[in-house]
Amino acid sequence: MKNIISVSIMCSDLMNLGADIDRLEKLGVDWLHVDMMDAHFVPNLTFGTDAVKALHNWTKMPLDIHMMVTDPELVLQRYELREGDSLTVHVELDRDFSELSKSVRSQGCRFGLAVNPDTPVEALERHIGLFDSVTLMLVYPGYAGAKLVDGILDKVAVLRKWLDDKGLNEILISVDGSVSAERAALMASMGANIFVGGTAGIYRKGMDLNDTIPEFRKAITI
């Protein structure tokens, strides 16, 4: 499987989102990253269930849905996933994800767990067998343009070794937050597979998507 560019629509031109998505698709972006926040698990409030439905109607690109919410089961009841989508919830919810994982996978989708900067990778232990990917948060979640946590990039190699040592070589690693092309290249060499592009890598101020996306693609191609 090739490394994947997942562009954060939270960082796009929201007043021209449809046109922006069309451009991303033409430029070969793999997935659209959709941040769902409930103003409870994190302070911000962003895309909801109607936005997911609208995106499904607008584009055939897979959605990479990152749920920063306290009750993902309740939210998921209000919309349908589409085959090929990914749904990620936070390991910090500290609950049994068996039924949620089963529901997501039964729809032909990937189920992932996200890990905040201060959470050790060992928190994933009790959920082995339930997830297809792990999202490493490189920033404290909640807002676009957040500052990279000092020393966090090393956690990519730590996670890859932890997974491989347990025979979980097929588990994908996604990296999210302040992912520049330069950092993406480094993390690709450490074993990351999915790169969430936002203000640091894709929507850089004064730069055009025609330049940033090819640069980003080249950085993660190893």
C-alpha positions in Angstrom: 0.0 0.0 0.0 1.4 3.4 -1.0 1.7 6.1 1.6 -1.5 8.2 1.8 -2.1 12.0 1.8 -5.2 12.8 3.8 -6.0 16.5 3.5 -7.7 18.3 6.4 -10.7 20.1 5.2 -10.8 22.1 8.4 -7.8 24.0 7.0 -9.3 24.5 3.5 -11.3 27.5 2.1 -14.6 26.7 3.8 -16.4 29.4 1.8 -15.4 27.5 -1.4 -15.2 24.0 0.0 -16.7 22.2 -3.0 -14.4 23.8 -5.5 -11.5 23.1 -3.1 -12.3 19.4 -2.9 -12.6 19.2 -6.7 -9.0 20.6 -6.9 -7.7 18.2 -4.3 -9.2 15.3 -6.2 -7.7 16.4 -9.5 -4.3 16.8 -7.9 -4.4 13.2 -6.7 -5.1 13.5 -3.0 -6.0 10.1 -1.5 -8.4 10.9 1.3 -10.2 13.9 2.9 -9.6 14.2 6.6 -12.7 15.3 8.5 -12.3 16.5 12.1 -15.5 16.0 14.1 -15.3 17.9 17.4 -18.0 18.2 20.0 -16.7 21.2 22.2 -16.5 18.7 25.0 -13.7 16.2 24.3 -11.8 19.1 22.8 -12.8 22.8 23.1 -13.6 23.4 19.5 -16.8 22.6 17.5 -16.4 21.6 13.9 -18.0 19.3 11.3 -21.0 17.3 12.2 -23.1 14.5 10.7 -24.7 16.7 8.0 -21.2 17.6 6.7 -20.3 14.0 6.3 -23.5 13.3 4.3 -22.8 16.4 2.1 -19.2 15.2 1.5 -20.4 11.8 0.5 -22.8 13.4 -2.0 -20.1 15.7 -3.4 -17.1 13.4 -3.8 -16.2 9.8 -4.2 -12.9 10.3 -2.3 -12.7 8.3 0.9 -13.3 10.2 4.1 -10.8 9.9 7.0 -13.1 10.8 9.9 -11.4 11.7 13.1 -13.9 11.8 15.9 -12.8 14.0 18.8 -16.1 13.4 20.7 -17.1 11.9 24.0 -19.8 9.6 22.6 -18.8 8.3 19.1 -21.5 5.6 19.1 -24.2 8.2 19.5 -22.8 10.4 16.7 -22.3 7.4 14.4 -26.0 6.5 14.6 -26.8 9.8 12.8 -25.0 9.1 9.5 -23.7 6.2 7.4 -20.2 5.4 6.5 -19.3 4.6 3.0 -17.1 1.6 2.0 -13.5 2.7 2.0 -13.9 5.4 4.7 -11.9 5.4 7.9 -13.3 6.2 11.4 -10.9 7.0 14.2 -11.8 7.6 17.9 -9.5 8.4 20.8 -8.0 5.7 23.0 -8.3 8.2 25.9 -12.0 7.5 26.0 -10.9 4.4 27.9 -13.7 2.1 27.0 -14.4 -1.2 25.2 -14.4 -0.5 21.5 -15.4 -4.0 20.4 -18.9 -3.1 19.2 -17.8 0.1 17.6 -15.0 -1.6 15.7 -17.3 -4.4 14.6 -19.8 -1.9 13.3 -17.3 0.2 11.4 -15.5 -2.8 9.8 -18.8 -4.5 8.8 -19.4 -1.4 6.6 -16.2 -2.1 4.7 -14.3 0.7 6.6 -11.2 0.9 8.7 -11.4 1.5 12.4 -8.6 3.5 14.0 -7.5 4.7 17.4 -5.9 8.1 18.0 -3.3 8.7 20.7 -2.8 12.1 22.2 0.8 13.4 22.7 0.9 12.6 26.5 -0.6 9.1 26.1 1.9 6.2 25.9 1.5 3.8 23.0 1.0 1.0 25.5 -2.5 2.3 26.0 -3.3 0.5 22.8 -2.5 -2.9 24.4 -6.0 -3.8 25.6 -7.5 -3.0 22.2 -5.2 -5.2 20.0 -7.3 -6.9 17.3 -9.8 -4.1 17.2 -8.0 -1.4 15.2 -6.6 -1.1 11.7 -4.7 2.1 12.2 -3.2 4.3 14.9 -3.2 8.1 14.6 -0.4 9.8 16.5 -1.3 13.3 17.5 1.7 15.5 17.1 -0.1 18.5 18.6 -2.6 18.9 21.3 -5.9 18.4 19.4 -8.6 21.0 19.0 -7.4 23.7 16.6 -5.8 24.1 13.2 -2.3 25.4 13.3 -1.4 24.1 16.7 2.3 24.0 17.8 4.2 20.8 17.3 5.0 19.1 20.7 8.7 19.0 21.4 10.3 15.7 20.7 7.0 14.1 19.5 8.3 12.9 16.1 10.4 10.1 17.9 7.1 8.6 18.9 6.5 7.4 15.4 9.5 5.1 15.5 8.5 4.0 19.1 5.0 3.1 17.8 6.3 1.3 14.7 8.6 -0.9 16.8 5.9 -1.6 19.4 3.5 -2.7 16.7 6.1 -4.8 14.8 7.3 -6.5 18.0 3.7 -7.7 18.5 3.4 -8.9 14.9 1.1 -6.1 14.0 3.1 -5.1 10.9 -0.1 -4.5 8.9 -1.4 -1.8 11.2 -1.1 1.6 9.6 0.3 4.7 11.3 -1.2 8.1 10.7 0.4 11.3 11.8 -1.7 14.4 12.5 -0.7 17.9 13.4 1.9 20.3 12.0 3.0 17.8 9.3 5.2 19.7 6.9 6.8 18.1 3.9 10.1 17.9 5.7 8.6 16.3 8.8 6.5 14.0 6.6 9.7 12.7 4.9 11.3 12.0 8.2 8.2 10.2 9.6 7.9 8.1 6.4 11.4 6.8 7.0 10.2 5.9 10.6 7.3 3.9 9.3 4.4 6.3 9.1 1.9 5.5 6.3 -0.9 8.2 6.4 0.0 11.9 6.5 -2.7 14.5 7.5 -1.9 17.6 5.6 -3.1 21.0 6.9 -1.6 24.5 7.4 1.9 23.2 7.8 2.1 21.1 4.7 -0.8 21.6 2.2 -2.4 25.0 3.0 0.8 26.9 3.6 0.3 30.7 3.5 1.1 32.2 0.2 1.5 28.8 -1.5 -0.7 27.1 -4.1 -2.1 23.6 -4.0 -0.5 22.9 -7.4 2.9 23.3 -5.6 2.3 22.0 -2.1 0.6 18.7 -3.0 3.3 17.4 -5.4 5.9 18.5 -2.9 4.1 16.6 -0.1 3.7 13.5 -2.4 7.4 13.5 -3.2 8.3 13.8 0.5 6.3 10.7 1.5 7.3 8.5 -1.4 10.1 6.2 -0.2 
